Amino acid sequence: MDAVFNIKGEEFNETLFKKIKSLLRKTGNANVVIQITDDADAYHRALQKSISELNKPENLISFSMEGLEEYTAKKKSK
């Protein structure tokens, strides 16, 4: 059996601890993993994804200055 609990720090209380404890009693072999993430981790993952997308040649768009001005003017008028 696998179970994932996504909770906020303030939600981790005695009641939740007791529920987890009762789940563990039902099995003889168990692993409990607590992973703490913060906004910096999410930002780092998003940044890494952006960098990898940037390095894909199929995502490259090239403009002359005139072409860029035309493109932005079209986007503004929509």
C-alpha positions, -999 to +999 in steps of 0.1 A: +000+000+000+012+035-008-001+067+006+009+103+000-002+131+023+003+166+010-001+189+040+008+222+053+030+225+083+002+237+105-019+207+095+006+182+110-009+177+144-016+149+168-047+137+150-028+132+117+001+116+135-023+091+151-039+083+117-005+076+102+004+055+132-027+034+128-018+028+091+017+016+102+003-008+127-015-027+099+018-037+082+050-053+095+073-035+071+068+003+065+088+033+054+078+069+062+093+097+042+088+134+050+098+157+023+098+194+030+097+217+000+096+255-002+090+281-028+127+282-036+125+245-047+095+252-070+112+282-084+144+262-091+125+235-109+105+260-130+138+278-139+155+245-149+125+236-171+126+271-187+163+267-194+159+233-210+130+246-232+152+276-242+179+252-254+156+234-278+162+248-313+125+242-323+115+268-297+137+295-312+120+325-328+142+350-347+131+385-356+147+415-372+140+448-354+113+456-379+098+421-376+097+424-338+079+458-340+053+443-364+049+412-342+044+433-310+020+457-327-002+427-338-001+413-303-012+446-288-041+450-312-056+416-303 
